[in-house]
């Protein structure tokens, strides 16, 4: 019975707080509109909270913000990826608890932008000027569905590459030079064939890749249409590109290429350190994750082009300001600073976050950037090339849940619980449940 | 008890009320009121809180379960029992019910037997008794997250300690997380780790109230330790056993954190829902913001708990006659 409490109190809270928040929102907007003409900062102390789902390496940027806003205190809080987004939904619905600045990942952005009345329009605080900076599709992802309001500003994007272990490649008699490795897999079919060679070499304790889910996601991300069409209709079950990605994933499982590790789980971390798999799909931000999860493997990695040709985006984030926040002007200014050109440049070298500002793709700091952790691979050039080749795909509202259904299906095949056909049928049933 | 004593003293005033004037009468009325009403006032805080946080949510959940109710929509359509009919035809619901019962039995039965045995061992003069008792309670004080994280490592497929130990006996690599039986076993072990000591202490407290003479008499009659446990201890502490069985059963019905964390935030309880419990199933629908359906599952779970508690009570009552 104890478990019933929070859930049932929530709708009540929603009712009560919806009233109080709308009151605050109106009042706050009024005072800010009055205060904004004055160039000087208001003297009152302000606390801004920033809610993230991992370490974005924002800390030095906060210090920079405080230089121009000495009255602002910034508190960052982090939670696990899925929790972060589910919590944000709940907090918006109940009208309490959201941070002043919330990070929203690409898989969820389409869930939140239709909630126009829950977020501050950053356009009201002069952020419409930022449009010129951005990749067009990234900018549009942060707009309200009718395009009239700026609800989120982009941080990074997830241009794709393939990271691989040179030591394991060497043992299997495969080339280790990144150009030759890229030439091994112009397509995902070729990647599967290269995997067969690797498996035939029987390198002890090592499989071809970590788990089928992430590769499946990458293949779908590269298609012109993914799980949803542009009118937000769920087409995952009928899209031939999705079925092709599924079939290739199943074939790779049947060829015993998977290390059967779920990405970002503790066993996956161990697998990274111990070299349980030779290749791993690498959106640029993942170069940071690998480095954080397996620091001892420095120098054993390298980065090659992704199979299937450059396109495809995996992840990337927007920063949004929920209406619950009482300091929209400061929040908008903080978002502006965290996403501006200089910051994105810094975050690329700090955290591997690939900028969403195309002007930076020719910046020598980035094009000349090499990553010592990945055998001095020119990750700057590799990922900016990927970003230039990237064909954006429409992300639908429940893309996260759809991906979970497919991931579970592939795992059922991997664990030998179902035949591929049975698993596919159950995935389709699960898709029907997604409302 | 102590608080009632003064009342009783005040009940008999020095003069009989009938012969005294109005003030005395009033005082008498106040005394009567005090005696009759005060006990209710004393227990009122609990019942008010219970109504606000226990009864109201229960009733409100029933109300929500009769609606198509999602968090992000302000429109709640009344659909009668449709959520329940959908639920009863939902394979995933029955799968979750099976998992809950399976994990419940696998964890509760060995746990209570072990607790009984441990309590029996500790129910004798020992050196450093407090240390043993505190040690027993330690796993229960540990955060459930820490316990599950550590045990998930132990039950790891590739580098887990348990598979490593089993490999000495020629047992091949077991993917604990993947199989139904293996994952239920792993989760049950985590639950047992946390709750065995706790239940042992409750049993131990009850055992210490059993008169020593019974054991002495039994010893003289030549009854061994096990016979004494079976014929004296168990019948004498039967009310405590019923209590522990019922609380453990309710606890087992509500298992959430262990499967959720064991699956590394897989709200489906593994790819094949092989260890999705009822609570986790509620949580899954809750995170989909489908409150109507989640409430319907909550009510079914409540009914299951009531049924399980009644069956438990009947079984444990019949199990063995008391000493007298």
HADDOCK unambig.tbl for C-alpha pairs under 7 A between the chains (distance, minus, plus):
assign (segid A and resid 4 and name CA) (segid B and resid 57 and name CA) 6.58 0.50 0.50
assign (segid A and resid 5 and name CA) (segid B and resid 53 and name CA) 6.23 0.50 0.50
assign (segid A and resid 5 and name CA) (segid B and resid 57 and name CA) 6.15 0.50 0.50
assign (segid A and resid 8 and name CA) (segid B and resid 57 and name CA) 5.60 0.50 0.50
assign (segid A and resid 8 and name CA) (segid B and resid 61 and name CA) 6.67 0.50 0.50
assign (segid A and resid 86 and name CA) (segid B and resid 287 and name CA) 6.55 0.50 0.50
assign (segid A and resid 93 and name CA) (segid B and resid 71 and name CA) 6.37 0.50 0.50
assign (segid A and resid 93 and name CA) (segid B and resid 72 and name CA) 5.83 0.50 0.50
assign (segid A and resid 265 and name CA) (segid B and resid 264 and name CA) 6.54 0.50 0.50
assign (segid A and resid 408 and name CA) (segid B and resid 271 and name CA) 4.19 0.50 0.50
assign (segid A and resid 408 and name CA) (segid B and resid 272 and name CA) 6.95 0.50 0.50
assign (segid A and resid 409 and name CA) (segid B and resid 271 and name CA) 6.70 0.50 0.50
assign (segid A and resid 411 and name CA) (segid B and resid 271 and name CA) 5.96 0.50 0.50
assign (segid A and resid 412 and name CA) (segid B and resid 271 and name CA) 5.91 0.50 0.50
assign (segid A and resid 412 and name CA) (segid B and resid 272 and name CA) 6.10 0.50 0.50
assign (segid A and resid 415 and name CA) (segid B and resid 178 and name CA) 6.46 0.50 0.50
